[in-house]
Amino acid sequence: MRLTLIFLLMLISALSASGQTQSAVIVAQVTLTNQTAYIPPTRLVMPKSNALYRISAYIEALGQNQTQCDEYLLNLGWTDATPQGSKQVIFAKTYNCSSPEYDQRVMIVSDLSGKPLGYSVTDTNGVAPTEPFNVYITVEQLQ
């Protein structure tokens, strides 16, 4: 009887352990509010081994400018194993023309060991923003 009970406890323990799933781990977070200058290239993560990440981002213009529209471009950069390697994409963009706007995105990227995953906020014409903006980024490691 005692041996049967021990066996059942071990079986239940083994079955419950095998059913567990691995969840994503937050490895970087950015909260920048009331920014009045664009943000130069900034590293979020430098993986020690090849990794898969989910990036969630939100950018919002806080004011409106009737005479000059600011375009806020949230750029994302990483290096994967494709022949092109290094990637730079406009991840999200927003404007402050007739009314303040926002943009949000979620993206999954594969980044190579020792290659930075980073971001910047720029515009298309090189002029400093006339109104402040907020940026929120969360990076989760999936693998």
C-alpha positions in Angstrom: 0.0 0.0 0.0 2.7 2.4 1.0 4.7 1.6 -2.2 1.6 2.2 -4.3 1.1 5.6 -2.7 4.7 6.6 -3.3 4.4 5.5 -6.9 1.2 7.5 -7.5 2.7 10.6 -6.0 5.8 10.3 -8.2 3.6 9.7 -11.3 1.4 12.8 -10.5 4.5 14.9 -10.0 6.1 13.8 -13.2 2.9 14.4 -15.2 2.3 17.9 -13.8 6.0 18.9 -14.5 5.8 17.8 -18.1 2.7 19.9 -18.7 4.3 23.2 -17.7 5.0 25.7 -20.4 7.7 28.2 -20.6 6.6 31.8 -20.6 8.3 34.8 -22.1 10.7 36.8 -20.0 10.8 40.6 -20.1 14.5 41.5 -20.8 14.2 45.2 -21.5 11.6 48.0 -20.9 11.7 51.7 -22.0 9.4 54.4 -20.7 10.3 57.8 -22.0 7.8 60.6 -21.5 7.7 64.2 -22.6 10.7 63.8 -25.0 11.6 67.0 -26.8 14.5 65.7 -28.9 14.7 62.7 -31.1 16.5 59.6 -29.7 19.8 58.4 -31.2 20.4 54.7 -31.7 20.1 53.0 -28.3 20.7 49.4 -27.4 17.9 47.4 -25.8 19.5 44.0 -25.6 22.8 42.3 -26.5 22.1 38.6 -26.7 24.8 36.2 -25.4 23.3 33.5 -27.7 20.9 33.5 -30.7 17.5 34.5 -29.4 13.9 35.2 -30.4 12.3 38.3 -29.1 8.8 39.9 -29.1 8.9 43.7 -29.2 5.8 45.7 -28.2 5.9 49.4 -28.7 3.7 52.5 -28.4 4.6 56.0 -29.5 2.4 59.0 -29.1 2.5 62.7 -30.1 1.4 64.9 -27.2 0.7 68.2 -28.9 -0.5 69.5 -32.2 1.2 71.9 -34.5 -0.9 73.6 -37.2 2.1 75.1 -39.0 4.7 72.3 -39.1 3.8 68.6 -38.8 6.3 66.5 -36.9 6.7 62.9 -38.0 7.9 60.6 -35.2 9.5 57.4 -36.5 10.2 54.6 -34.0 13.0 52.6 -35.7 14.1 49.1 -34.8 17.4 47.4 -35.7 18.7 43.9 -35.3 20.8 41.2 -37.0 19.4 37.8 -38.0 20.7 34.8 -40.0 19.3 35.8 -43.3 21.7 36.7 -46.2 20.9 40.4 -45.7 21.8 40.1 -41.9 21.4 43.6 -40.4 17.9 45.0 -40.4 16.6 48.6 -39.9 12.8 49.1 -40.1 10.4 51.8 -39.3 8.6 50.0 -36.5 5.9 52.6 -35.8 5.2 56.2 -36.8 2.9 59.0 -35.8 2.2 62.7 -36.5 1.1 65.8 -34.6 -0.6 67.7 -37.5 -4.3 68.4 -37.0 -4.5 66.4 -33.8 -2.1 64.3 -31.7 -1.9 60.8 -32.9 -0.3 57.5 -31.8 0.9 54.2 -33.2 1.6 50.8 -31.7 3.1 47.6 -33.0 4.1 44.1 -31.9 6.9 42.3 -33.8 8.9 39.1 -33.4 12.6 39.1 -34.4 15.5 36.7 -34.3 18.7 38.3 -33.2 22.2 36.7 -33.4 24.6 36.3 -30.5 26.6 39.4 -29.9 24.5 41.6 -32.2 22.5 44.4 -30.6 18.8 44.8 -30.7 18.1 48.5 -30.6 15.9 51.4 -31.4 15.9 55.1 -32.2 13.3 57.9 -32.8 13.9 60.1 -35.8 11.9 62.0 -38.4 12.2 62.2 -42.2 13.4 65.8 -42.5 16.0 66.1 -39.7 14.2 68.9 -37.9 13.8 68.8 -34.1 10.3 68.1 -32.9 8.1 71.1 -32.1 6.0 69.1 -29.6 6.9 66.4 -27.1 6.2 62.7 -27.5 6.2 59.5 -25.4 7.7 56.1 -26.2 7.0 52.8 -24.5 8.9 49.6 -25.4 8.8 46.1 -23.9 11.2 43.4 -25.1 10.4 39.8 -24.2 12.7 36.9 -24.8 10.7 33.9 -26.3 13.6 31.5 -26.9 
